Amino acid sequence: MAGRGHLYVIAAPSGAGKTSLMRALLERRPAVSFSVSCTTRAPRQNEQDGRDYHFIERAEFERLIAADEFIEHADVFGNLYGTRKSTVDQALAEGRDLILEIDWQGARQVRKRLPEAIQIFILPPSREELEARLRKRAADSPDVIARRLAESVSEMSHWREFDFVIVNQDFDRALAELEAIFDGRGEASRQDRPGLAGLVNQLLKSPV
């Protein structure tokens, strides 16, 4: 009988590259599952219901909150996001490793309910690069991009709450670090490693 699976929480400010990293990881590790979250926001171009998110109405989302059906949920830029408890419980009980792609608010809620979850935070190498990535993906209006950049400082300030921190400067290197964490060899990415605090302090002090 297979042992219980592991839960991996991956968070990052918008534009840090977490979605691309996770997709590459899942291609290399088909046994790892991705938890499809629920959201009240509208689908973006090429997004599919049930694959990228479960797109639901706000009233239904609020009903699920009242019924304590979420292991975590958050209001992000006016849209609600959440992970169903049943999704997590079933995967772990079946011995499957599961990834949650959520923000720091959700990660904090998961930490309270499942402290054994392995928490990973992904940072951009600079605020200039973060802005460039947001503009390149052309998914948001200029106003939304400006709001995401302003909010990223608050989001990144929570980096110490995570077990591991990856600075996504070089994609292949960041992916290798992520794989090492999944293999139990993530010492080089620990959040308390020498030099990381200084780098993050400079990142947080950079002008918006």
DALINWO-V502596 format. One line per field, one symbol per residue. psi: psi as a letter, one per 40 degrees, with the letter a starting at -180 (. if undefined). A space follows every 50 residues. Layout:
BEGIN
psi=???
END
This chain:
BEGIN
psi=hiiiiihhhhiiiheeedddddddddddgeehihhhiiieiiiiheihhe ddihhiidddddddddefehdiiihhfeihiihhdddddddddeehhhhh giiddddddddddgeeihhhhhiididdddddddddefeiiddddddddd ddddddeedeeidihhhgdhddddddddddddeffedeeieeihdddddd ddddeii.
END
